[in-house]
Amino acid sequence: MNIGQFEAEQLSEGTFEVSASGSIRRAEVDTKPKVKMGENPGFSRIALDPLLIRSEQLNVIVDAGLGIGLDKKERDPSVSNLHTNLEIFGLRPEDIDYVIITHLHYDHMAGLTYTGTDLETHPTLPNAEILIHQKEWDYAISLLDERNPVDGMGYEIDELYRLAADGLIHFIQDDYFELMPGLEILKTGGHTPGHQIVRITGNKETGYFCGDLVPNEFQLNQYSMKRADHDPEQTKKVKTLLLQRAFHEHATLFFYHSLKQKAGKLSKDKNRKYILQGTQI
């Protein structure tokens, strides 16, 4: 879909099964009931959907998936499914200018790297500058020798040291960062200390990539992420403000973990609860 000068396209790494402790595997096609994220503390099915944002000046990806979405055409089975997704839109990995990482839980960033046949760590998107908030990096470093303090996905950033050493990571210092007019990065905190969301604006249109602040449509009117959030009070506060703003702006929300309704605009039902109007992507 188009938002001003930008074209936003949701990519897909597939559907996965994740336990409350954070272990994850690709979901098999079977007759198991589809459990919504947050309904069962032992098991959930989630999707992983990075966002591709294109303009005449830049190609940007928001979040990078797990990097285990394999494609039979790839000689190296460790190469991220981002390659295949980009091919659909006529892009090569070398064409991506920036990667915005909402936070460093490994289901959002593991696809940044792969191990080549030389057994070395390589960037999946070799020409991209990776944008991570400094507070998020510092917090992840502080937990290297500790057990994950909350349920859900943890930090596994060993492979990122190579990218940092090669100067491929830019650490954002402020709560607001404008990558270019109409493309902004806003630190929300809450889910993790340095969690960020992305705001796209142009031609009186607005879109938000919510990261794990609002991971799917089931979290619009409920809060079942307390055990997974670093600061539940901050999460609820910022989430409330985001949804209010998105509703009044008639903005499109893009979800990273939704199984069905991947994106849409907010309206309210007769009980004043948010409902999602589907958006053709």
C-alpha positions in Angstrom: 0.0 0.0 0.0 1.1 3.6 -0.5 1.6 6.1 2.3 2.6 9.4 0.7 5.9 8.8 -1.2 6.4 5.5 0.5 5.3 2.0 -0.5 4.8 -0.4 2.4 4.8 -4.1 1.9 4.6 -6.8 4.5 7.0 -9.7 4.1 6.5 -13.1 5.6 8.9 -15.6 7.2 6.1 -18.0 8.0 4.2 -19.3 11.0 5.9 -20.6 14.2 5.2 -22.3 17.4 6.6 -20.6 20.5 6.6 -21.7 24.1 6.3 -19.4 27.1 10.0 -19.8 27.8 10.8 -18.6 24.3 11.7 -21.7 22.4 10.5 -21.5 18.8 10.1 -23.8 15.8 8.4 -23.6 12.5 4.8 -24.7 12.8 3.8 -27.8 11.0 0.7 -28.0 8.9 -1.7 -30.1 10.9 -5.0 -30.2 12.7 -3.8 -28.7 16.0 -6.0 -25.8 17.2 -4.8 -22.4 16.4 -3.9 -20.9 19.7 -3.8 -17.1 19.8 -0.8 -15.4 21.2 -1.3 -14.9 25.0 -4.2 -17.4 25.4 -2.1 -20.3 26.6 1.0 -19.8 28.6 2.5 -23.1 27.3 2.0 -22.7 23.5 1.2 -20.0 20.9 1.2 -19.8 17.2 2.7 -16.6 15.8 3.7 -15.2 12.4 6.8 -13.2 11.6 6.2 -10.4 9.2 8.9 -7.8 8.6 8.0 -4.6 6.8 9.5 -3.4 3.5 9.3 0.4 3.0 10.3 1.8 -0.3 10.7 5.3 -1.7 12.6 6.7 -4.7 15.5 7.5 -2.3 15.7 4.5 0.1 14.8 0.8 0.6 14.2 0.1 4.3 13.3 -3.1 6.2 11.8 -3.0 9.7 12.8 -6.1 11.7 14.6 -9.0 10.2 12.9 -12.2 11.4 14.6 -15.3 12.6 16.7 -16.1 9.6 15.6 -19.7 9.5 13.0 -19.3 6.8 14.8 -21.5 4.3 14.4 -21.5 0.5 15.3 -24.5 -1.7 17.0 -22.2 -4.2 19.6 -21.1 -1.7 22.8 -23.1 -1.7 23.5 -22.1 1.9 20.7 -23.4 4.1 21.5 -20.7 6.7 20.5 -17.8 4.5 17.5 -15.8 5.7 14.2 -15.9 4.0 14.5 -12.2 3.5 16.3 -13.0 0.3 13.3 -14.8 -1.1 10.9 -12.1 0.1 13.0 -9.4 -1.6 13.1 -11.3 -4.8 9.3 -11.1 -5.1 9.7 -7.3 -5.2 12.6 -7.3 -7.7 15.1 -6.4 -5.0 18.5 -7.9 -4.0 19.8 -8.0 -0.5 22.4 -5.4 -1.6 19.6 -3.0 -2.5 18.5 -2.5 1.1 19.8 0.8 2.6 18.6 0.5 6.2 17.2 -2.0 8.7 15.3 -0.6 11.6 15.2 -3.1 14.6 12.4 -2.5 17.0 14.2 -4.4 19.7 16.8 -7.1 20.1 14.7 -10.2 21.0 16.0 -12.8 18.6 12.8 -13.3 16.7 13.2 -9.8 15.4 16.9 -9.6 14.7 18.4 -13.1 14.1 17.8 -12.7 10.4 20.4 -9.9 10.2 23.2 -12.5 9.9 24.0 -15.9 8.6 26.9 -18.3 8.8 28.5 -18.9 5.4 30.2 -21.9 4.1 33.5 -20.4 5.4 32.0 -20.7 8.9 32.2 -16.9 9.3 29.4 -14.5 10.3 28.0 -12.5 7.3 25.4 -9.7 7.1 22.2 -10.9 5.3 21.8 -7.4 3.9 25.4 -6.4 3.2 25.0 -2.7 2.4 22.4 -1.9 5.0 23.0 0.3 8.0 21.3 -1.2 11.0 19.4 1.1 13.4 19.2 0.0 17.0 18.5 2.1 20.1 21.6 2.5 22.3 19.5 1.7 25.4 18.4 -1.6 23.9 21.9 -2.6 23.1 23.2 -1.7 26.5 20.4 -3.6 28.2 21.0 -6.7 26.1 24.7 -6.5 26.9 23.9 -6.3 30.6 22.0 -9.6 30.5 24.6 -11.7 28.8 25.4 -13.6 31.9 21.9 -13.7 33.3 18.8 -15.8 32.8 16.1 -14.0 30.8 14.3 -11.9 33.4 10.8 -12.3 31.7 9.0 -15.0 29.7 9.1 -15.0 26.0 11.9 -14.4 23.5 15.3 -13.5 24.9 18.5 -11.9 23.8 21.0 -13.8 21.7 23.2 -11.1 20.2 26.5 -12.9 19.8 26.4 -12.7 16.0 25.8 -8.9 16.1 29.3 -8.2 17.5 30.7 -8.9 14.1 28.3 -6.4 12.5 29.1 -3.8 15.2 32.8 -4.3 14.8 32.4 -3.7 11.0 30.6 -0.4 11.6 27.3 -1.7 10.2 25.2 -0.7 13.3 24.2 2.8 14.1 23.1 3.2 17.7 20.2 5.8 18.1 20.7 8.0 21.2 17.4 9.9 21.3 13.7 9.1 21.7 12.9 10.5 18.3 14.9 9.9 15.1 14.0 11.0 11.6 15.5 8.8 9.0 14.1 11.0 6.3 11.0 13.3 6.0 8.0 11.1 6.6 9.9 8.2 8.1 10.4 8.4 11.9 11.6 6.1 14.6 10.0 6.6 18.1 11.3 5.0 21.2 8.5 3.6 23.3 10.2 1.4 25.8 7.9 -0.9 27.7 8.3 -4.3 26.0 12.0 -3.8 26.3 13.9 -0.7 27.6 14.9 0.4 24.1 11.8 -0.8 22.1 11.1 1.4 19.0 8.2 1.8 16.6 8.1 3.3 13.1 5.8 6.0 11.9 5.3 6.6 8.2 3.5 9.8 7.0 2.7 11.5 3.7 -0.1 12.9 1.6 -2.4 13.0 4.7 -1.8 9.2 5.3 -0.1 7.6 8.3 1.1 4.2 9.2 2.6 2.6 12.3 4.8 -0.5 12.6 4.0 -1.5 16.1 6.7 -4.0 16.9 5.8 -5.9 20.1 4.0 -3.0 21.6 0.9 -4.2 19.8 2.1 -7.5 18.3 -1.3 -8.6 16.8 -4.9 -7.6 16.5 -5.9 -9.6 19.6 -3.9 -7.1 21.8 -6.0 -4.1 20.7 -8.5 -4.3 23.7 -6.7 -6.6 26.1 -3.3 -6.8 27.8 -2.0 -10.3 28.2 1.7 -9.6 27.8 2.6 -8.7 31.4 4.9 -11.7 31.9 6.7 -10.9 28.7 7.1 -7.1 29.1 10.1 -5.4 30.8 7.9 -2.6 32.1 4.2 -3.5 31.9 3.0 -0.1 33.2 5.0 1.7 30.5 3.8 -0.7 27.9 0.1 -0.1 28.7 0.6 3.7 28.9 2.3 4.0 25.5 0.1 1.4 23.9 -3.0 3.4 25.0 -1.6 6.6 23.6 -0.5 4.9 20.3 -4.0 3.4 19.7 -5.7 6.7 20.5 -3.4 8.6 18.1 -3.8 5.9 15.4 -7.6 6.0 15.7 -7.8 9.8 15.4 -5.3 9.8 12.5 -7.1 7.0 10.7 -3.7 5.4 10.5 -2.8 1.9 9.2 -1.3 -0.4 11.9 1.1 -3.0 10.7 1.5 -6.1 13.0 4.6 -8.3 13.2 3.1 -11.4 14.8 -0.5 -11.6 13.5 -1.7 -14.8 12.0 -4.6 -13.4 10.1 -5.3 -9.7 10.1 -1.8 -8.4 9.2 -2.7 -4.7 8.9 -5.7 -2.4 9.1 -7.2 0.9 10.3 -9.0 1.2 13.6 -12.6 1.9 14.2 -14.8 1.3 17.3 -17.8 -1.0 17.8 -21.0 -0.2 19.7 -19.2 -0.9 23.0 -16.4 1.5 22.1 -13.9 -1.2 21.7 -11.3 -1.1 18.9 -11.9 -3.2 15.8 -9.7 -3.5 12.8 -10.8 -2.6 9.4 -8.9 -4.8 6.9 -6.5 -3.0 4.6 -5.5 -4.4 1.2 -1.7 -4.7 1.2 
